Amino acid sequence: MTAHPNDPAGEQPCDWRKLLPSDASDYDRGVVEGGLTAEEQDLLRRQRREWEARCGGGPLSPEELVDSHTIHVVPSRWARFAEYMPSGAGSHACLPLSRGTVTDAARGCRRENETWLPLLVTSFAWGWGKRGFGPARLAWILNGRGPLPGHSPGEIENRLAAAVQVLDDQGGRAAYQLLLKGRPIPGFGPAFFTKFLYFASRTENERCLALILDKRLARQMRCFWERRAGEAYAVNGPAARWLWRGPRWSPRRYQVYLAFMCRGAAQLSESGERWTPELVELLLFRGEPGDGPGGQQCRVPD
């Protein structure tokens, strides 16, 4: 088994070589095996320094940097789900939800007989932030929409619990596949169920994290692939814009994504500074899609 991502010994939490699908295309294999260029590594290191400065200065561990990533939500908009929100949420006009806070909610779910609706709601609110459509979207998931009835809370709990069990036993790709194709919850797509899986995976030892993959991060992946489109391994491959087109990325695409992020973290750690895949994900999520070394941009449509 591999080390816990919070292990101070600094071991990488996963091996990208084992994550890379055996049937990966030449294009995907070439990008993942090549990893980050020196310029891309330098850019991420600068972004880490900037994030450390915003978090009060450094050096800070990857876990401290990730835990501090905070999204603000308006609790009154989520009042119908108050029973599942963090304690005291209703007393704030604007509630800061950090990744650390959402992870605490996930730990609470594991303690409370594996009940997962609180994490579904909290991670969903964190993902939407102040945008007003989030509560309505969550209501569709939990209650159905129009003439289409939703699943009962008990059935949703069962499906979430099954996904976490698969996550614990088989890893991120298998849990992703289950929620995408095996026991999907209507309206609960990859952009948000990977957030749920990610926070659930942060609570367990000896595992690779199930990282978030949403439209913003897929655009970043598209840019990495586009920068390598002229390499020999990419010549006969599909265009990057099709490989990373969402919103329902295939389980194999998700596995390629995990392998690339773990590869990047391993490269960045070679200098002696510890990096984790979730820190790479955070910095890419916060960056502008298309940012590249020296201001290089890829072509990312709206």
Secondary structure, 3 states (H helix, E strand, C coil): CCCCCCCCCCCCCCCHHHHCCCCCCHHHHHHHHHCCCHHHHHHHHHHHHHHHHHCCCCCCCHHHHHHCCEEEECHHHHHHHHHHCCCCHHHCCCEEEEHHHHHHHHHHHHHCCCCCHHHHHHHHHHHHCCCCCHHHHHHHHHHEECCEECCCHHHHHHHHHHHHHHHHHHCHHHHHHHHHHHCCCCCCCHHHHHHHHHHHHCCCCCCCCCCCCCHHHHHHHHHHHHHCCCCHHHCCCCCHHHHCCCCCCCHHHHHHHHHHHHHHHHHHHCCCCCCCHHHHHHHHHHCCCCCCHHHCCCCCCC
